Every structure is written in C-alpha cells, then in structure tokens.
Amino acid sequence: MSKDLLDKYSSTRIVAGPGSLAQLGKLSKELGAARVLVVSDRGVASAGHTQRGLDSLESAGLAVDLYDGVEENPTTIHVGEGLERASAFRPDLLVGLGGGSAMDCAKGINFVYSCGGSMTDYRGVGKATSELLPMIGVPTTSGTGSETQ
C-alpha cells in the first residue's frame, strides 16, 4: 500500500518527540482554531503538563478554557460537566490532554456538544447527526490508543 493512499484516508496525525507539547498552539492554529477547550485531570495538572499545554495555546493567541474534572474511567457525569463548560465557552477545537480517561472524556464531550442530546442517545453505531469539532489528543501515558478517533 502506498503512503499516498494512507495519507488520503488517515485522519490521525502523530507528532512525537521532545518539545511536542510546545507545538500544541501551532498545531491548533493549523486546524483553524480560535477557541480551544482543554480536557484534562487534576493529576496531569499537578504534574505541570496541563499548564504547559495552556501556555502553548495562549502564546499562539488562542482563547482557552479548561475542564480538569476528569477522573479515572469517566462516566456520563464527567461528559456532562465538560459539556456545560463547552456550551458556555463555545470552542471550535477540543484538546484531550492526559491519559485515556481524559482523551475519552474529550471525545464524549465533542460528540454531545456537536450533535446535541446526551450520551445515552447515541448507544449503538451510526448515530452521529453532525460533523464533530476537530480534536487533538495529547497522551501522557502509553498504550491506551485513545488519541485516535
């Protein structure tokens, strides 16, 4: 299979290596963002990673808001709290920054914010009613695979 074919059909771009988090603002602007909601958890925040991501976004001139209430194995409650934050802030891009829980919660927030209703309305396959916002996953752990959509 040629690289061109993979590039054409793959919607996941991977940026890795030292200094990658510092590129978050630049990468967000490349996706056309002006208002970014960062979804994270308090553990990642206490380690300083969330602030480094926020600094990169703000340095790029983007309006930024943070929902850091994600807990391990997030539920519809966490998605609902993040949805309230998104509805008030009106982002045009979401960033899931943390482990699988933060990135999965960001995907849930994105889905319900973009399509309306609640998570329980979308059990099953093929139920999306609208295009989702662009999203960037910033994994701080290895192996969850949550950074892919």
VEXDREN-2710 file (C-alpha; in Angstrom, 1 decimal):
% VEXDREN-2710
k/r/px/py/pz
1/MET/0.0/0.0/0.0
2/SER/1.4/3.4/-0.9
3/LYS/2.0/6.2/1.6
4/ASP/-0.3/8.5/-0.5
5/LEU/-3.2/6.1/0.0
6/LEU/-2.6/6.0/3.7
7/ASP/-2.4/9.8/3.9
8/LYS/-5.6/10.2/1.9
9/TYR/-7.7/8.1/4.3
10/SER/-6.0/8.5/7.6
11/SER/-7.4/11.3/9.8
12/THR/-4.8/10.9/12.5
13/ARG/-1.6/12.9/12.5
14/ILE/1.1/11.9/15.0
15/VAL/3.6/14.4/16.4
16/ALA/6.0/12.9/18.8
17/GLY/9.3/13.7/20.5
18/PRO/10.9/16.2/22.8
19/GLY/9.1/19.6/22.7
20/SER/5.9/18.2/21.1
21/LEU/3.6/19.8/23.8
22/ALA/5.1/23.2/23.0
23/GLN/3.7/22.8/19.4
24/LEU/0.1/22.5/20.6
25/GLY/-0.7/26.1/19.9
26/LYS/0.8/26.0/16.4
27/LEU/-0.9/22.7/15.6
28/SER/-4.3/24.0/16.9
29/LYS/-4.0/27.1/14.6
30/GLU/-3.2/24.8/11.6
31/LEU/-6.6/23.3/12.3
32/GLY/-8.3/26.7/12.2
33/ALA/-8.9/27.0/15.9
34/ALA/-9.6/30.3/17.7
35/ARG/-11.2/28.9/20.9
36/VAL/-9.9/25.7/22.5
37/LEU/-11.3/23.7/25.3
38/VAL/-8.7/21.6/27.1
39/VAL/-10.0/18.5/28.8
40/SER/-7.6/17.0/31.5
41/ASP/-7.5/15.8/35.0
42/ARG/-6.0/17.2/38.2
43/GLY/-3.1/14.7/38.3
44/VAL/-1.9/15.8/34.9
45/ALA/-2.4/19.4/36.0
46/SER/-0.4/18.9/39.2
47/ALA/2.5/17.4/37.2
48/GLY/2.6/20.7/35.2
49/HIS/1.6/19.2/31.8
50/THR/-1.7/20.9/31.6
51/GLN/-0.2/24.4/32.2
52/ARG/2.5/23.8/29.6
53/GLY/-0.3/23.0/27.0
54/LEU/-2.3/26.0/28.1
55/ASP/0.8/28.2/27.8
56/SER/1.4/27.0/24.2
57/LEU/-2.2/27.7/23.2
58/GLU/-2.2/31.1/24.8
59/SER/1.2/32.0/23.2
60/ALA/-0.4/31.2/19.8
61/GLY/-3.1/33.8/20.5
62/LEU/-5.9/31.4/21.1
63/ALA/-8.7/31.8/23.6
64/VAL/-8.5/28.9/26.1
65/ASP/-10.7/27.3/28.7
66/LEU/-10.0/24.2/30.9
67/TYR/-12.2/21.4/32.2
68/ASP/-9.9/19.3/34.5
69/GLY/-12.6/17.4/36.4
70/VAL/-12.0/14.1/34.6
71/GLU/-11.5/11.1/36.8
72/GLU/-10.4/7.5/36.0
73/ASN/-12.9/5.7/33.8
74/PRO/-15.1/8.8/33.2
75/THR/-18.9/8.5/33.1
76/THR/-21.7/10.5/31.6
77/ILE/-21.4/12.7/34.7
78/HIS/-17.9/13.8/33.6
79/VAL/-19.0/14.3/30.0
80/GLY/-22.0/16.3/31.2
81/GLU/-19.7/18.6/33.3
82/GLY/-17.4/19.1/30.4
83/LEU/-20.4/19.7/28.1
84/GLU/-21.6/22.5/30.4
85/ARG/-18.1/24.1/30.1
86/ALA/-18.1/23.7/26.3
87/SER/-21.6/25.2/26.0
88/ALA/-20.6/28.3/28.0
89/PHE/-17.2/28.7/26.2
90/ARG/-18.2/27.7/22.7
91/PRO/-14.9/26.1/21.5
92/ASP/-14.1/25.3/17.9
93/LEU/-11.5/22.7/18.9
94/LEU/-11.0/20.3/21.8
95/VAL/-7.8/19.0/23.3
96/GLY/-7.8/15.9/25.4
97/LEU/-4.6/16.1/27.5
98/GLY/-3.8/13.2/29.8
99/GLY/-4.3/9.5/29.8
100/GLY/-7.0/7.5/28.2
101/SER/-9.7/8.8/30.5
102/ALA/-9.1/12.5/29.6
103/MET/-9.0/11.8/25.9
104/ASP/-12.1/9.6/26.0
105/CYS/-13.9/12.2/28.0
106/ALA/-12.9/14.8/25.5
107/LYS/-14.3/12.6/22.7
108/GLY/-17.6/12.2/24.6
109/ILE/-17.8/16.0/25.2
110/ASN/-17.1/16.6/21.5
111/PHE/-19.8/14.2/20.4
112/VAL/-22.6/15.5/22.5
113/TYR/-21.5/19.2/22.0
114/SER/-21.5/18.7/18.3
115/CYS/-24.6/16.5/17.9
116/GLY/-26.8/17.6/20.9
117/GLY/-28.7/15.4/23.3
118/SER/-26.9/13.2/25.8
119/MET/-24.5/10.3/25.7
120/THR/-27.3/7.8/26.2
121/ASP/-28.9/9.0/22.9
122/TYR/-26.0/7.6/21.0
123/ARG/-25.7/4.0/22.1
124/GLY/-25.0/1.9/19.0
125/VAL/-23.4/2.6/15.7
126/GLY/-24.0/5.3/13.0
127/LYS/-26.0/7.7/15.2
128/ALA/-23.9/10.9/14.8
129/THR/-26.1/13.7/13.5
130/SER/-23.5/16.3/12.8
131/GLU/-19.8/16.7/12.0
132/LEU/-17.6/16.7/15.1
133/LEU/-15.2/19.5/16.0
134/PRO/-11.6/18.9/15.3
135/MET/-9.8/17.3/18.3
136/ILE/-6.2/16.9/19.3
137/GLY/-5.2/14.0/21.7
138/VAL/-2.1/14.6/23.8
139/PRO/-1.3/11.3/25.6
140/THR/0.7/11.4/28.8
141/THR/0.6/7.6/29.1
142/SER/1.5/5.0/26.5
143/GLY/-0.7/2.2/25.2
144/THR/-4.3/3.4/25.6
145/GLY/-4.8/4.3/21.9
146/SER/-7.3/6.9/23.0
147/GLU/-5.6/9.6/20.9
148/THR/-7.2/8.1/17.8
149/GLN/-10.8/8.9/17.0
END
